[in-house]
Amino acid sequence: MIDVNKDKLITVSFPAGSGGHFVLAALALSEQCVPMSKKFLKNSLNKDLILDLFLVNFKKSVDTKKWQDFGIEIDIELLEDPSSEELPASLSNKDGYLLGVITANENYSIVRETWENLIVIHFINCAEFGGWRTNSGNYKIADFWQNIQGHDWPIEAPKSAEELQSYPLKVRQELTNKFNDSIMNYFNLNEFDIDPQFKNEFIPYTNLDPRLTEYSINYTENQKLIPWNCQNFFSKDNTVNSIEKLYDELGLTNFNRSAVTTLYQEWIHALRVLNNIRIA
C-alpha cells in the first residue's frame, strides 16, 4: 500500500509539445523510479524492457506517420485509491519515487490535495523547441531569399547569421536598408551548443507559439519545483548531462548514460521524421 504522507511522487508541468514526457521517461529508466501507469507497473523493475517499450513507440510513430506517446500519464484512479493492489509496495524506505505525467490542471489539484511529497519538474524556455517540433521547415529561408534577392546577389541563401557575414557588403546593406534585416527571423540566435543533427534547422522567431513562451500553472505555496530548461533539447550532450544532474538532485544513484542517450537519439529521430512528413 502506498503511503501518500511518506512516499514521493514526481510529475512534470509543461505545455504540450515541449518534451515533458521525455524527461519522465528518462527518469523511468532508473531502478528507483516506478511509472504510475498500469502499462508499466507490472514491468517497473525491468528497465531494459521499459526502454524497449519506449523505442517501440518511436518506431510505431515513424511507421504510422502519427505520434505515439510514451504512455506514462498518471492513472488518476490509482491516485484516488492508494490502497490499490496494482500499486507497488511503499517506496519510502527505498529512496524511490513514483512518477507520471499529469495532463490537466484539475488533475494537478487532485494530486496536490493528497500527495504531501509531490515534486514538480517545471518547464521553462519552451517556445523554440516547441516551434521546431511543430513547425520545423514550414517557413523556408530559401523561399524568402528567392522573393527578395537582387539580380547580382548570391544564388543560395545563407544558412546562418555567421555565413551571412561572408556575403558581399552591398547585399548586407540592402538587407538592412530595404528589408529591415527581416532575414534574421530565419536564424536561430540563441546561445547553446547546437548538436550536429540540428545543424541548419532554423526556426523563425515569428513562428514561435506564444502559448509556449508564457506557460505557467498555479502551484501550491511551498510546492517543490525543479526547473527544466527546454533549450537543453537542442543538444544531445546538454540533454543527457542535464538528466544526469536531475538524477543527482533527486538522489537517484544509477544513472545509465547509454540508455538515456539512446532514448534521446531515437526520440529526436522520430520527431524529425514526423516533421519532414508534415512539410512534404
Summary of the structure (lengths in Angstrom):
residues: 280
radius of gyration: 21.9
end to end distance: 51.0
largest distance: 74.8
contacts: 815
relative contact order: 0.19
helix: 47%
strand: 10%
